[in-house]
Amino acid sequence: MVKGICKSALLISALFSLSFNGQAAWYTGEGSAKITSRDISTSRDQAISNALLSVTHQAGTSIESIQVVESGVLKAEELTIKTNGEVHDMRLISEKISNGMIHVSIEADLYPFSVCPREKYAKTLFVGPFQLQTRKQAQLGGIYHSDEAVAQRLFYKLKKHPKKIDPRFVLTPQIAFTNDNMHNVELQILDVARQIASKYDVQYLLFGTIEDMSDYYETTKRLLVDRTEHRRNFEMDIYLVDAINKITIFQKNYASSSEWPFEMTHRFDVNSEVFWQTDYGQIMTQSIEQAVKDVQQALYCEPTMATIIAKYSNKVVMNIGHRNGVKKGDQFQLIRSQHVTHQASSLQGPIFIPDDVLLTVTSLQSDRAILETTDPMNMNNIQIRDMLTPASGNILKRLTTDNTF
């Protein structure tokens, strides 16, 4: 592990969201740069870039972006190297200035593309709602809207990384449920997942619960003196759902605690930075930031399914576009929706059947794209709410080969 990180150390994160357990490997690298015009910051960034290049040469990886945090100030620099993997996490472990040069040593977490098909399109995401399970616990500090604040902060932190995820909407008010699953949040959301996906043009839903905000007193002995501390728990569960297929693809619990040194009558505004700068606000922030990383990791290998939202002539419109990384000339395979009816209501809904129809992107908007097919006959059975998925290399090879005969 990392030892002896100096006080002026940088926290580097390259595609920090992706840290795949058991799949990535840590590599070390060194880099140097000349200090020019006493601008140590620029020289340090260059040395780090050089160290990163040495790491990528060891393992054959790809760098899309680097984020550098120094003394709490976020700076960004872009570096692109196309090879066969990605850098997920990076740490500066040492820094030394000597003879007008700055020398750094880093560790980088590398992940090969071969582990899963690389999805280049940003996933569409709906965030919320979050539910405060025991409202009585929010009485301490008057933080009754903490569930809404958590959903909002998750949403805006996810929006800072648009290359991988496209958060489109955040819902903070609670959803009213009247079914038999009213005490199971996951089942509640799964019941309405497809309706939410259709209404907000998304494929994935992120929601959760705040399970515990209780307080307690902890007594410790230091130098024969008992010290009693007022502490408070924070525990939340998050769920990530593929709304189109109605399945939960990721669930995790986050739990921690901190001191709560405030008077029992003290009240906070959870929308103010005063609250979030407290020790308790900080542990909530840490849970939110870890959840962001975990969600990005969980979505990395998940497939993109776009929805056909309009059709005319020999063209269709799908609900992802330039913001999601779609480009002119990209090709998608048609996935037909077929409704299934069953006496058990939980089994009702569409099933998706791949079809040998290719459509090519001809025009783009921020969150929309127009596609055409070379054979107008293919349009006869395409319906609104049919799906499109990026055409794999094997599909492209098979269908283009078939079309040559």
Wavefront OBJ file of the C-alpha trace (Angstrom):
o trace
v 0.000 0.000 0.000
v 0.947 3.622 -0.243
v 3.397 4.827 2.401
v 4.639 8.237 3.344
v 2.444 10.453 1.215
v 3.833 13.964 1.631
v 1.704 16.850 2.861
v 1.622 18.460 -0.561
v 0.629 15.221 -2.231
v -1.826 15.206 -5.069
v -4.768 12.877 -5.247
v -4.894 11.697 -8.827
v -7.907 10.035 -10.331
v -8.031 8.773 -13.908
v -11.470 7.423 -14.651
v -11.655 7.046 -10.880
v -15.076 5.504 -10.999
v -13.800 2.194 -12.268
v -12.005 -0.048 -9.804
v -12.883 -3.605 -10.672
v -12.128 -6.048 -7.890
v -9.952 -8.920 -8.938
v -9.598 -7.645 -12.484
v -7.247 -4.683 -12.274
v -3.566 -4.606 -11.329
v -1.451 -1.960 -9.656
v 1.664 -0.707 -11.444
v 4.273 1.812 -10.346
v 5.918 4.411 -12.528
v 8.256 7.381 -12.256
v 8.386 10.634 -14.152
v 10.388 13.852 -14.181
v 10.011 17.349 -15.572
v 12.089 20.513 -15.621
v 10.869 23.325 -13.391
v 10.400 26.365 -15.603
v 9.811 29.955 -14.460
v 9.358 28.657 -10.914
v 5.985 27.195 -11.926
v 6.149 24.047 -9.841
v 2.487 23.195 -10.335
v 2.731 22.929 -14.128
v 6.001 21.025 -13.874
v 4.494 18.627 -11.358
v 1.565 17.903 -13.684
v 3.995 17.217 -16.522
v 6.042 14.878 -14.320
v 2.893 13.010 -13.342
v 1.890 12.703 -17.007
v 5.337 11.318 -17.825
v 5.055 8.833 -14.953
v 1.651 7.796 -16.193
v 3.040 7.235 -19.666
v 5.686 4.934 -18.232
v 2.962 2.942 -16.490
v 0.882 2.608 -19.636
v 3.910 1.366 -21.545
v 4.242 -1.417 -18.961
v 0.698 -2.691 -19.332
v -0.723 -1.286 -22.570
v -3.570 0.891 -21.367
v -5.631 3.852 -22.425
v -5.949 7.168 -20.618
v -9.038 9.260 -21.211
v -8.834 11.858 -18.458
v -6.850 12.880 -15.430
v -8.208 14.822 -12.495
v -5.731 16.399 -10.113
v -6.672 17.552 -6.622
v -4.095 19.673 -4.826
v -4.754 21.194 -1.403
v -8.481 20.845 -1.997
v -8.425 22.673 -5.351
v -9.620 20.648 -8.330
v -7.761 21.061 -11.591
v -8.237 19.086 -14.775
v -6.009 18.139 -17.650
v -6.783 15.937 -20.629
v -4.441 13.252 -21.906
v -5.405 10.650 -24.490
v -3.551 7.474 -25.381
v -5.395 4.779 -27.299
v -4.379 1.226 -26.489
v -6.106 -1.756 -24.924
v -7.125 -0.822 -21.400
v -7.911 1.992 -19.004
v -6.401 3.616 -15.937
v -8.989 3.631 -13.164
v -7.188 4.968 -10.157
v -3.899 6.692 -9.552
v -1.977 7.855 -6.484
v 1.105 10.030 -6.060
v 3.352 8.229 -3.580
v 6.416 10.482 -3.572
v 7.684 13.803 -4.870
v 11.227 15.268 -4.864
v 12.800 18.435 -6.264
v 16.465 18.286 -7.208
v 18.729 20.329 -9.530
v 15.837 22.211 -11.123
v 13.851 19.034 -11.769
v 10.801 17.577 -10.102
v 10.673 13.793 -9.772
v 7.494 11.902 -8.890
v 6.537 8.297 -8.294
v 2.976 7.063 -8.804
v 0.860 3.934 -8.480
v -1.834 3.289 -11.087
v -4.676 0.787 -11.161
v -5.056 -0.656 -14.664
v -7.967 -2.514 -16.175
v -7.861 -4.424 -19.509
v -10.628 -4.007 -22.059
v -10.692 -7.767 -22.564
v -12.618 -8.288 -19.299
v -15.875 -7.063 -20.829
v -17.052 -5.499 -24.097
v -16.271 -1.825 -23.788
v -19.426 0.285 -23.860
v -18.562 3.654 -25.355
v -21.955 5.272 -24.813
v -22.844 7.152 -21.629
v -25.669 5.389 -19.794
v -28.907 7.312 -19.251
v -29.783 7.527 -15.563
v -32.644 8.647 -13.325
v -31.732 9.425 -9.696
v -34.165 9.136 -6.797
v -36.113 9.004 -4.771
v -34.311 8.325 -1.494
v -36.436 7.453 1.510
v -35.756 8.294 5.144
v -36.820 5.089 6.845
v -37.168 6.430 10.392
v -38.233 10.051 10.209
v -38.069 10.404 13.996
v -34.270 10.091 13.829
v -34.049 13.268 11.725
v -35.478 15.287 14.619
v -31.944 15.662 16.004
v -30.604 18.627 14.075
v -33.888 19.086 12.205
v -32.478 17.373 9.107
v -35.797 16.053 7.817
v -34.865 16.717 4.181
v -31.584 14.800 4.287
v -32.990 12.129 1.959
v -33.717 14.758 -0.695
v -30.296 16.339 -0.199
v -28.550 12.975 -0.664
v -30.404 12.340 -3.941
v -29.523 15.805 -5.240
v -25.853 15.512 -4.328
v -25.583 12.094 -5.923
v -27.168 13.471 -9.071
v -24.863 16.495 -9.399
v -21.721 14.522 -8.599
v -22.654 12.012 -11.303
v -23.243 14.861 -13.772
v -19.613 15.905 -13.355
v -18.572 12.738 -15.236
v -20.688 12.843 -18.403
v -18.374 10.613 -20.458
v -19.654 7.511 -18.711
v -23.083 8.402 -17.342
v -25.844 10.732 -18.529
v -27.949 11.621 -15.451
v -31.128 13.150 -16.865
v -33.418 13.733 -13.917
v -33.448 13.726 -10.114
v -36.628 13.071 -8.147
v -36.570 14.148 -4.505
v -40.254 13.853 -3.444
v -41.313 10.394 -2.378
v -43.338 8.158 -4.683
v -46.681 7.119 -3.192
v -47.179 3.364 -3.276
v -50.367 1.474 -2.508
v -49.397 -2.087 -3.407
v -48.491 -4.997 -1.144
v -44.791 -4.160 -1.423
v -45.080 -0.838 0.396
v -42.390 -1.836 2.912
v -39.892 -3.062 0.295
v -38.433 -0.100 -1.573
v -36.663 -2.243 -4.170
v -39.851 -4.046 -5.191
v -41.729 -0.751 -5.224
v -39.331 0.797 -7.698
v -39.131 -2.335 -9.856
v -42.926 -2.242 -10.149
v -42.809 1.230 -11.725
v -39.363 1.023 -13.346
v -40.541 0.811 -16.934
v -42.996 3.675 -16.477
v -40.187 5.867 -15.123
v -37.847 4.805 -17.935
v -40.460 5.678 -20.553
v -41.420 9.006 -18.986
v -37.881 10.296 -18.475
v -36.088 8.632 -21.427
v -33.643 6.639 -19.308
v -32.474 3.070 -19.041
v -31.119 2.935 -15.492
v -32.549 4.059 -12.136
v -30.550 4.856 -8.993
v -32.499 5.099 -5.751
v -32.047 4.262 -2.112
v -32.930 4.508 1.545
v -31.402 6.196 4.564
v -31.556 3.362 7.042
v -30.068 4.880 10.172
v -29.438 8.370 11.549
v -29.628 7.434 15.213
v -27.382 8.926 17.900
v -25.653 7.357 20.895
v -23.096 8.124 23.593
v -19.697 6.459 23.599
v -17.367 6.510 26.594
v -13.626 5.957 26.209
v -10.844 6.016 28.782
v -7.791 8.192 28.104
v -5.058 8.581 30.694
v -7.384 7.239 33.402
v -9.998 9.846 32.462
v -13.346 8.824 31.045
v -14.437 10.825 28.013
v -18.016 10.607 26.794
v -18.720 11.566 23.208
v -22.065 12.133 21.541
v -21.976 10.299 18.208
v -24.343 9.732 15.331
v -24.736 6.986 12.738
v -25.259 7.379 9.034
v -26.296 4.344 7.011
v -27.772 4.208 3.532
v -28.588 1.552 0.959
v -28.467 2.231 -2.767
v -29.984 0.245 -5.620
v -29.119 0.447 -9.317
v -31.822 -0.919 -11.604
v -31.964 -1.669 -15.309
v -35.437 -0.205 -15.728
v -36.035 -1.620 -19.196
v -35.327 -5.202 -18.123
v -36.664 -4.685 -14.565
v -33.655 -6.141 -12.781
v -31.457 -4.876 -9.966
v -27.850 -4.929 -11.156
v -26.203 -3.455 -8.062
v -27.017 -2.966 -4.378
v -24.754 -1.809 -1.559
v -24.888 -0.604 2.031
v -22.793 2.314 3.305
v -22.391 2.854 7.049
v -20.259 5.118 9.215
v -20.500 7.385 12.241
v -19.065 10.631 13.535
v -19.174 12.903 16.533
v -22.296 15.036 16.961
v -21.130 17.836 19.294
v -24.170 20.081 18.934
v -26.856 21.008 21.408
v -30.013 18.928 21.253
v -31.973 22.000 20.135
v -29.547 22.966 17.353
v -31.117 22.982 13.879
v -29.423 22.748 10.480
v -30.417 23.575 6.926
v -29.325 20.507 4.956
v -29.106 22.627 1.807
v -26.429 24.870 3.335
v -22.695 24.217 3.259
v -22.595 24.854 7.001
v -24.168 21.438 7.544
v -22.018 19.658 4.975
v -18.813 21.017 6.513
v -19.592 19.379 9.857
v -18.018 16.007 10.688
v -21.404 14.383 10.153
v -21.877 16.110 6.804
v -18.400 14.930 5.794
v -19.136 11.248 6.447
v -22.339 11.602 4.437
v -20.293 13.143 1.620
v -17.800 10.276 1.770
v -20.627 7.745 1.421
v -22.068 9.682 -1.518
v -18.697 9.904 -3.267
v -18.074 6.181 -2.783
v -21.544 5.450 -4.135
v -20.758 7.516 -7.244
v -17.622 5.440 -7.852
v -19.502 2.183 -7.280
v -22.328 3.146 -9.644
v -19.867 4.075 -12.381
v -18.100 0.757 -11.859
v -21.357 -1.199 -11.899
v -22.464 0.423 -15.171
v -19.141 0.027 -16.958
v -19.894 -3.334 -18.579
v -23.679 -2.983 -18.714
v -25.221 -2.806 -22.208
v -26.741 0.309 -23.737
v -30.338 0.021 -24.889
v -31.806 3.053 -26.617
v -35.533 3.513 -27.197
v -37.191 4.428 -30.488
v -39.329 7.441 -29.628
v -40.484 8.458 -33.125
v -40.480 7.221 -36.713
v -41.172 8.726 -40.102
v -40.479 7.666 -43.703
v -37.469 5.342 -43.506
v -36.082 7.039 -40.384
v -36.401 6.564 -36.631
v -35.477 8.762 -33.679
v -33.811 7.254 -30.601
v -33.412 8.782 -27.150
v -29.610 9.020 -26.925
v -27.408 11.400 -28.863
v -24.248 13.459 -28.963
v -24.117 13.861 -25.178
v -24.002 10.083 -24.876
v -21.098 9.734 -27.303
v -23.144 8.785 -30.381
v -21.569 9.796 -33.684
v -22.726 9.958 -37.276
v -22.196 6.607 -38.940
v -22.652 4.563 -35.752
v -24.753 1.476 -36.342
v -27.424 -0.028 -34.107
v -29.295 -3.303 -34.170
v -33.072 -3.384 -33.823
v -34.526 -5.104 -30.739
v -38.247 -5.639 -31.175
v -40.591 -5.272 -28.197
v -43.286 -7.908 -27.852
v -45.878 -7.611 -25.114
v -46.607 -10.664 -22.984
v -49.830 -11.008 -20.993
v -50.125 -13.357 -18.042
v -52.613 -13.760 -15.232
v -49.858 -12.992 -12.723
v -49.378 -9.245 -13.073
v -45.676 -9.440 -12.250
v -45.109 -11.398 -15.448
v -46.805 -8.895 -17.713
v -44.788 -6.569 -19.882
v -42.574 -6.563 -22.964
v -39.936 -9.048 -23.947
v -37.146 -8.043 -26.331
v -36.250 -10.023 -29.439
v -33.151 -9.138 -31.550
v -33.862 -8.636 -35.237
v -31.479 -8.690 -38.191
v -32.077 -5.025 -38.962
v -29.266 -2.465 -38.915
v -29.846 1.267 -38.655
v -27.199 3.956 -39.167
v -27.002 7.308 -37.398
v -27.392 10.143 -39.904
v -28.158 13.151 -37.706
v -27.520 14.125 -34.079
v -28.852 16.320 -31.326
v -27.703 16.516 -27.719
v -29.955 13.713 -26.470
v -31.489 12.444 -29.716
v -30.284 10.781 -32.899
v -31.919 10.047 -36.254
v -31.179 6.707 -37.872
v -31.933 5.288 -41.291
v -32.053 1.824 -42.762
v -30.893 1.013 -46.274
v -33.950 -1.170 -46.877
v -37.272 0.727 -46.486
v -39.054 -2.627 -46.085
v -37.407 -2.932 -42.670
v -39.514 -0.025 -41.441
v -42.819 -1.833 -41.852
v -42.734 -3.628 -38.516
v -40.702 -1.154 -36.463
v -42.803 0.241 -33.621
v -42.452 3.149 -31.230
v -40.819 1.844 -28.002
v -38.837 -0.806 -29.855
v -35.224 -0.819 -28.701
v -31.860 -0.296 -30.359
v -28.528 -1.618 -29.149
v -25.014 -0.914 -30.504
v -24.257 -3.421 -33.240
v -21.424 -5.724 -32.226
v -18.587 -6.583 -34.565
v -19.976 -10.079 -35.113
v -23.448 -8.742 -35.934
v -22.019 -6.178 -38.362
v -19.888 -8.818 -40.063
v -22.763 -11.286 -40.387
v -25.384 -8.815 -41.595
v -23.136 -6.944 -44.002
v -21.933 -10.272 -45.398
v -25.505 -11.488 -45.830
v -26.430 -8.284 -47.644
v -23.748 -8.854 -50.275
v -25.633 -11.815 -51.735
l 1 2 3 4 5 6 7 8 9 10 11 12 13 14 15 16 17 18 19 20 21 22 23 24 25 26 27 28 29 30 31 32 33 34 35 36 37 38 39 40 41 42 43 44 45 46 47 48 49 50 51 52 53 54 55 56 57 58 59 60 61 62 63 64 65 66 67 68 69 70 71 72 73 74 75 76 77 78 79 80 81 82 83 84 85 86 87 88 89 90 91 92 93 94 95 96 97 98 99 100 101 102 103 104 105 106 107 108 109 110 111 112 113 114 115 116 117 118 119 120 121 122 123 124 125 126 127 128 129 130 131 132 133 134 135 136 137 138 139 140 141 142 143 144 145 146 147 148 149 150 151 152 153 154 155 156 157 158 159 160 161 162 163 164 165 166 167 168 169 170 171 172 173 174 175 176 177 178 179 180 181 182 183 184 185 186 187 188 189 190 191 192 193 194 195 196 197 198 199 200 201 202 203 204 205 206 207 208 209 210 211 212 213 214 215 216 217 218 219 220 221 222 223 224 225 226 227 228 229 230 231 232 233 234 235 236 237 238 239 240 241 242 243 244 245 246 247 248 249 250 251 252 253 254 255 256 257 258 259 260 261 262 263 264 265 266 267 268 269 270 271 272 273 274 275 276 277 278 279 280 281 282 283 284 285 286 287 288 289 290 291 292 293 294 295 296 297 298 299 300 301 302 303 304 305 306 307 308 309 310 311 312 313 314 315 316 317 318 319 320 321 322 323 324 325 326 327 328 329 330 331 332 333 334 335 336 337 338 339 340 341 342 343 344 345 346 347 348 349 350 351 352 353 354 355 356 357 358 359 360 361 362 363 364 365 366 367 368 369 370 371 372 373 374 375 376 377 378 379 380 381 382 383 384 385 386 387 388 389 390 391 392 393 394 395 396 397 398 399 400 401 402 403 404 405
